[in-house]
Amino acid sequence: MTPTTPTRSRKRFPLHIVVFLAPAVIIYTLFMVYPLIGSLGRSLYAPSAENPRVDEFVGLNNYQRLLTDPNYAPRLEGAVKNNFQFFIVHMLVQNPIGLLLAALLTSRITRYKAFFRTAIFLPTMLSFVLVGFIWGNIMLSPLWGIVDDLFKAVGLESLIRPWLGVPETALTTLSLVSVWQFIGIPMLLFSAALINIPEELIEAARVDGATAWGVFWRIKFPLILPTVGIVTILTFVGNFNAFDLIYTVQGGLAGPSFSTDIMGTFFYRTFFGFQLQAGNPAIGAAIAGVMFLIILAGVLIYLIFVQRRLLRTE
């Protein structure tokens, strides 16, 4: 008699996963993927010279015009530079402070942790319009701004200036306002990563005589590097999609000498028209294509050069 081999039963397809994912996938496709594909397709067309109401296929001519036309090229360059400055401020201010807050709020000596987490995360849930009104018309107002009163109270009257009305400080000021609003997100992500570190590793380091700083820098920080990478790429994508706060605070204007225009606001002004000029949907769609390429390049650099190294070190 030949021995019978046990037959492997086929695993049933997990339909429950499809049920849970379907609503999110459908909504994301309708409101994100489909408009993105439509914008990329729109960037390849332009109004016909014979009949402006009819669009004709022009290939990459819109992108060439965006990069060479003196009406668009300088503003595109300025918007890209401003966007990178916006991102750098978040990377150098928001994420390190978020990590510091997470370390403090996961420490055993900190009390009222839930209260502080809620208070720090609360601005994230506020609308951009409300945040823009608070900072633009109350905190930083040159007439009755609370920030100016605080400078006067500590004897720093020399620092008082129209922060949102000076090209040299307008974008940095808006970046810091954005940091104030969204610092709760990296704080929560870093807190979740720090909480998941096994307590045995920390206790072993303390037994070996490591200081609190040594435990954090040599034990905790290397273990949360994947979270640091995720926070970095989320910051990059979020900053290059930013629009609402800057447009709200500037009241529909492009700021002093277009010094606060980033890719999102530049796209909006070009697509729908800004100040006295009519909108140009074809060039606006090309700006959306450039935004997509910049974000895609940043994500690919992270996945190829950063995430792979982090996975190898785990």
WOJO-V152647 format. One record per residue. N is the residue number from 1. RES is the residue in one letter. OMEGA is omega in degrees with one decimal (NA if undefined). Layout:
BEGIN
n/res/omega
N/RES/OMEGA
N/RES/OMEGA
END
This chain:
BEGIN
n/res/omega
1/M/179.2
2/T/179.9
3/P/-179.8
4/T/178.9
5/T/-179.4
6/P/179.5
7/T/178.0
8/R/178.4
9/S/179.0
10/R/176.4
11/K/179.0
12/R/178.9
13/F/-176.2
14/P/-178.3
15/L/-178.2
16/H/177.9
17/I/178.6
18/V/-179.2
19/V/-178.4
20/F/-176.4
21/L/-173.0
22/A/-178.9
23/P/-179.3
24/A/-179.6
25/V/-179.3
26/I/-179.5
27/I/-179.9
28/Y/179.8
29/T/-177.3
30/L/-171.5
31/F/-179.5
32/M/-174.4
33/V/-178.1
34/Y/175.7
35/P/178.6
36/L/178.5
37/I/178.3
38/G/178.8
39/S/178.6
40/L/176.8
41/G/179.8
42/R/-178.6
43/S/179.8
44/L/-179.0
45/Y/177.7
46/A/179.0
47/P/179.5
48/S/178.7
49/A/-179.2
50/E/-179.5
51/N/-176.1
52/P/179.9
53/R/-179.0
54/V/177.9
55/D/176.1
56/E/-178.1
57/F/-178.8
58/V/178.8
59/G/-177.4
60/L/-178.6
61/N/179.5
62/N/178.2
63/Y/177.5
64/Q/178.8
65/R/179.1
66/L/-176.5
67/L/-174.5
68/T/-177.3
69/D/-179.9
70/P/176.5
71/N/-175.5
72/Y/-173.2
73/A/179.8
74/P/179.8
75/R/174.3
76/L/178.3
77/E/178.8
78/G/179.8
79/A/178.7
80/V/178.3
81/K/178.9
82/N/179.4
83/N/177.3
84/F/175.4
85/Q/176.6
86/F/179.6
87/F/-177.7
88/I/177.5
89/V/178.3
90/H/-179.3
91/M/-175.2
92/L/-177.4
93/V/-173.4
94/Q/-173.3
95/N/175.4
96/P/178.0
97/I/176.1
98/G/177.1
99/L/178.2
100/L/178.1
101/L/178.7
102/A/178.3
103/A/179.6
104/L/-175.9
105/L/172.4
106/T/177.7
107/S/-178.3
108/R/-176.7
109/I/-178.9
110/T/177.9
111/R/178.5
112/Y/-176.8
113/K/-178.2
114/A/180.0
115/F/-177.7
116/F/177.3
117/R/180.0
118/T/-178.6
119/A/-179.0
120/I/-178.3
121/F/-174.9
122/L/180.0
123/P/179.7
124/T/-177.3
125/M/178.4
126/L/178.7
127/S/178.0
128/F/-179.7
129/V/179.8
130/L/179.1
131/V/178.3
132/G/178.7
133/F/-178.0
134/I/-175.4
135/W/-177.1
136/G/-173.3
137/N/-179.0
138/I/-174.3
139/M/-172.3
140/L/179.3
141/S/179.3
142/P/-178.6
143/L/-176.7
144/W/-176.6
145/G/179.3
146/I/-179.8
147/V/177.7
148/D/178.0
149/D/178.0
150/L/176.5
151/F/178.5
152/K/-177.1
153/A/-178.7
154/V/175.6
155/G/-179.8
156/L/-179.2
157/E/-178.2
158/S/-179.5
159/L/-177.6
160/I/178.8
161/R/176.1
162/P/-170.9
163/W/-178.4
164/L/-178.6
165/G/179.8
166/V/-177.6
167/P/-176.2
168/E/-174.8
169/T/-172.5
170/A/-175.9
171/L/178.7
172/T/178.3
173/T/177.5
174/L/177.2
175/S/180.0
176/L/174.1
177/V/176.7
178/S/176.1
179/V/179.1
180/W/-176.4
181/Q/-169.1
182/F/-177.9
183/I/179.2
184/G/-178.1
185/I/176.1
186/P/177.4
187/M/-179.6
188/L/179.7
189/L/178.0
190/F/178.9
191/S/178.9
192/A/179.5
193/A/-179.0
194/L/179.9
195/I/-177.4
196/N/177.7
197/I/-179.9
198/P/-178.6
199/E/-179.6
200/E/179.4
201/L/-179.6
202/I/179.8
203/E/178.6
204/A/177.7
205/A/178.3
206/R/177.3
207/V/178.5
208/D/175.9
209/G/-179.6
210/A/176.7
211/T/179.0
212/A/177.8
213/W/178.9
214/G/177.4
215/V/-178.4
216/F/-172.7
217/W/-175.5
218/R/-177.4
219/I/-171.9
220/K/-174.3
221/F/177.3
222/P/-178.0
223/L/179.9
224/I/179.0
225/L/175.4
226/P/177.1
227/T/175.9
228/V/178.1
229/G/179.4
230/I/179.1
231/V/179.5
232/T/-177.4
233/I/175.1
234/L/176.9
235/T/180.0
236/F/-178.4
237/V/-179.2
238/G/-179.1
239/N/179.0
240/F/171.0
241/N/-175.9
242/A/178.2
243/F/-165.2
244/D/-173.7
245/L/-177.9
246/I/-179.9
247/Y/-179.7
248/T/-176.9
249/V/-178.3
250/Q/175.0
251/G/179.8
252/G/176.3
253/L/-177.8
254/A/179.5
255/G/179.8
256/P/178.1
257/S/-179.5
258/F/-176.0
259/S/179.7
260/T/178.8
261/D/171.8
262/I/-173.2
263/M/-178.4
264/G/179.6
265/T/177.3
266/F/175.6
267/F/-177.8
268/Y/-177.7
269/R/-178.8
270/T/-177.0
271/F/-174.6
272/F/-179.3
273/G/179.2
274/F/-178.8
275/Q/-174.3
276/L/-177.4
277/Q/178.0
278/A/-179.6
279/G/177.6
280/N/-176.0
281/P/-178.2
282/A/177.9
283/I/176.4
284/G/176.9
285/A/176.3
286/A/175.7
287/I/176.2
288/A/176.4
289/G/177.2
290/V/176.0
291/M/179.7
292/F/-179.0
293/L/178.8
294/I/179.3
295/I/179.1
296/L/179.5
297/A/179.0
298/G/179.5
299/V/179.8
300/L/177.2
301/I/178.3
302/Y/-176.7
303/L/-174.4
304/I/-170.9
305/F/-175.7
306/V/-175.3
307/Q/179.3
308/R/178.7
309/R/179.1
310/L/178.7
311/L/179.1
312/R/-178.0
313/T/-179.2
314/E/NA
END
